[in-house]
């Protein structure tokens, strides 16, 4: 299942392009997912501040990656709730999203994540509760 998932992920798709995916540094096999995104002016409002939906999406995507990787790509996380605290405005440039599993049960997991700018400053932190469902085969 892992190889099928990674081959599917290697193909560019609209969601990744919309979020500005640059590269997946670590899918989460290490216990921590790390993903690089490139924020552009087209994602901004109010003179260069990235819209909060992108910030939430970056954290959410990293949290999904770590759950899938830690399950051997056997489960997919369905978000039951997500909370994001915006600590500092995100601006165009490199965004690094990181996520980890705080606690995992059979059908539910509690996840945490954050994003940093290129200088390493934490811009936002998030937490999520997810339902774990069997992974659908890419197709």
C-alpha positions as CSV (number, residue, x, y, z in Angstrom):
1,X,0.0,0.0,0.0
2,X,2.8,2.4,0.8
3,X,4.4,2.2,-2.7
4,X,1.0,2.7,-4.3
5,X,0.3,5.8,-2.1
6,X,3.7,7.3,-2.8
7,X,3.4,6.7,-6.6
8,X,0.0,8.4,-6.5
9,X,1.4,11.3,-4.4
10,X,4.3,11.8,-6.9
11,X,1.8,12.8,-9.6
12,X,0.9,16.5,-9.2
13,X,-2.7,17.2,-8.3
14,X,-4.8,20.3,-8.0
15,X,-4.9,20.4,-4.2
16,X,-1.1,20.2,-3.8
17,X,-0.7,22.9,-6.5
18,X,-3.3,25.1,-4.8
19,X,-1.5,24.8,-1.4
20,X,1.9,25.6,-3.1
21,X,3.5,22.2,-2.3
22,X,7.2,22.4,-3.0
23,X,8.4,19.1,-1.5
24,X,7.7,16.5,1.2
25,X,10.8,16.3,3.2
26,X,9.5,13.5,5.5
27,X,6.2,11.8,5.1
28,X,6.2,11.0,8.8
29,X,7.9,7.6,8.9
30,X,10.3,9.2,11.5
31,X,7.3,10.2,13.7
32,X,7.2,13.8,12.4
33,X,6.0,14.9,8.9
34,X,7.9,17.8,7.4
35,X,6.5,19.5,4.2
36,X,7.7,22.6,2.4
37,X,5.2,24.9,0.8
38,X,5.8,28.1,-1.2
39,X,3.3,30.9,-0.3
40,X,2.6,33.3,-3.1
41,X,1.0,36.7,-3.4
42,X,-2.1,35.1,-4.9
43,X,-2.7,33.5,-1.5
44,X,-2.7,36.9,0.3
45,X,-5.0,39.6,1.4
46,X,-4.4,42.9,3.2
47,X,-1.1,43.7,1.6
48,X,0.8,40.5,1.8
49,X,-0.7,38.4,4.6
50,X,-1.5,34.8,3.7
51,X,-5.1,34.0,4.1
52,X,-5.8,31.7,7.1
53,X,-7.3,28.9,5.1
54,X,-3.9,28.2,3.5
55,X,-2.2,28.2,6.9
56,X,-4.8,25.8,8.2
57,X,-4.5,23.6,5.1
58,X,-0.7,23.4,5.4
59,X,-0.9,22.2,9.0
60,X,-3.8,19.8,8.2
61,X,-1.9,18.3,5.3
62,X,1.2,17.7,7.5
63,X,-1.0,16.1,10.2
64,X,-2.6,13.8,7.6
65,X,0.8,12.7,6.2
66,X,2.1,11.6,9.6
67,X,-0.9,9.5,10.4
68,X,-0.8,7.8,7.0
69,X,2.9,7.1,7.3
70,X,2.8,5.9,10.8
71,X,0.0,3.4,9.9
72,X,2.0,2.0,7.0
73,X,-0.5,3.8,4.6
74,X,-3.3,1.6,5.9
75,X,-5.5,4.3,7.4
76,X,-6.6,7.7,6.2
77,X,-7.5,10.5,8.8
78,X,-11.0,12.1,8.5
79,X,-10.9,15.4,10.4
80,X,-13.5,15.6,13.2
81,X,-12.3,18.9,14.5
82,X,-9.3,21.2,13.9
83,X,-8.1,24.2,15.9
84,X,-5.5,26.7,14.7
85,X,-3.9,29.5,16.7
86,X,-2.4,32.2,14.4
87,X,0.6,33.6,16.2
88,X,2.2,35.7,13.5
89,X,1.2,36.7,10.0
90,X,2.4,34.4,7.2
91,X,4.0,36.2,4.2
92,X,5.0,35.0,0.8
93,X,8.0,32.7,0.8
94,X,9.0,29.3,2.1
95,X,6.6,27.8,4.7
96,X,7.7,24.6,6.6
97,X,4.8,22.6,8.0
98,X,5.6,20.0,10.7
99,X,3.2,17.5,12.4
100,X,3.2,14.6,14.9
101,X,0.8,12.2,16.6
102,X,0.1,13.2,20.2
103,X,-1.9,10.1,20.9
104,X,-3.4,7.3,18.8
105,X,-6.1,4.8,19.4
106,X,-7.8,2.2,17.2
107,X,-10.2,4.6,15.5
108,X,-9.2,8.0,16.7
109,X,-6.0,10.0,16.8
110,X,-5.0,13.4,18.3
111,X,-2.6,15.3,16.2
112,X,-0.5,18.5,16.5
113,X,1.3,20.6,14.1
114,X,2.8,24.0,13.3
115,X,4.2,26.1,10.5
116,X,7.4,28.1,10.5
117,X,8.8,30.7,8.1
118,X,12.2,30.5,6.5
119,X,13.7,32.2,9.5
120,X,12.3,29.4,11.8
121,X,9.7,31.6,13.5
122,X,6.6,29.7,14.5
123,X,3.7,31.4,12.7
124,X,0.8,29.1,13.7
125,X,0.1,26.0,15.8
126,X,-2.7,23.5,15.3
127,X,-4.4,20.5,16.8
128,X,-6.8,18.1,15.4
129,X,-8.9,15.1,16.3
130,X,-9.3,12.6,13.5
131,X,-11.2,9.4,12.8
132,X,-9.1,6.7,11.3
133,X,-10.6,4.8,8.4
134,X,-9.2,2.2,6.0
135,X,-7.2,3.8,3.2
136,X,-8.8,3.8,-0.2
137,X,-6.6,2.5,-3.0
138,X,-5.5,5.4,-5.3
139,X,-7.1,5.2,-8.7
